[in-house]
Amino acid sequence: MFGALAHASRRHVLVVLWARGGAMSAGDIARRFSCSWPTTTRHLKVLVDAGLVRVSKQGRERRYELDVARLRGVAGRWLSWFEDGSKDRGVTP
């Protein structure tokens, strides 16, 4: 998952999906970015493979949906290590 989040364009896709209600068609996503269609689809595939986005087919289009629960679950657990209480968990710097 963190590999998928490492690229700024993929993080931007997630933000756009979230801002647009969590789901968009592939074409709508592609129109938001200046990169080529093949580059956009590669970024979307990485996000799908990481489990951050789900894809479904609706007619001739693919619809991408943000998996907020998975993102919060994994990233949230990782970020919790940096809370003030982490010192009580036996974590040494």
N, C-alpha and C positions, 0 to 999 in steps of 0.2 A: 504494500500500500504506500509506503513512504517513497518508494521509487517512482510510483505514479505521481505523487505529489511534488516530486523534485523539479518538474518542468513547469515554468511559469504559464505556458499556454494551457496546460491541463488544469492548473489551479484556476485559471481564468474561466475555463469551460464550467467548472463546478460553481463558481460564483454566478455566472450567467444563468445556469440552470436554476440555482436557488432563487435568484432575483425574478425569474420568469415563472415562479410557482412550482418549480421542481421538475418539470418535464417539458421537452421540446422535440420537434422533429429534427432529423439530421440536417435537412436543408436550412432550417431556421438557425441552427447552431453555426453551420458553415458560413452563413451570411454575416455573422457577427465577427468573423476573423479575417485577417488579411492573408493568411497562408492558403496554399492550394487545397483543393478538395482531398487529394490523397493524404496530405499531411494531417488534415483535420480528422479523417477517418482513422488514421493510425493513432492519433491522440485519444480518440473515443474508444478504440479497441483496448488501449492500455488501461483506461479508466474502467471499462467493463471487466477486463481480466483481473483487475485489482479488487473488484467487488464494490467499487464506489458508485457505479452507474449501472442500471439495468437497461436492457434494450428489448423492445418488442416490435413486432411488425404489425402495422396497421395499413392494410391495403398494400400499396406499392412503397410506402414510406416506412422508415424505421423511426421509432420514438424512443428517446433516451430519457431516463428518469433517475434523478439523484437519489442515492440510498443514504439518507441523512442519518439513520440509526446506525448503520455500519461505520460511517465516517466519525460520528460522535463516539461510538463505542471504542474503536481502536485508537483514534487520535486522542480522545478524551482520557483514556486510561494512561496513555503515554504522557500526556501533559500533566496528569495528576502527580507524577513523580516530582514535578517542580513546584508543587504547592508548599507552603510553609511547613505543613505537617510531615513532609518527607524525612525530616531529621529524626522523627520518632519511629520510622520504619527500619532503622538500622542501616540506612544508606550512607556510605561515606563518600565525600567528594573526591 
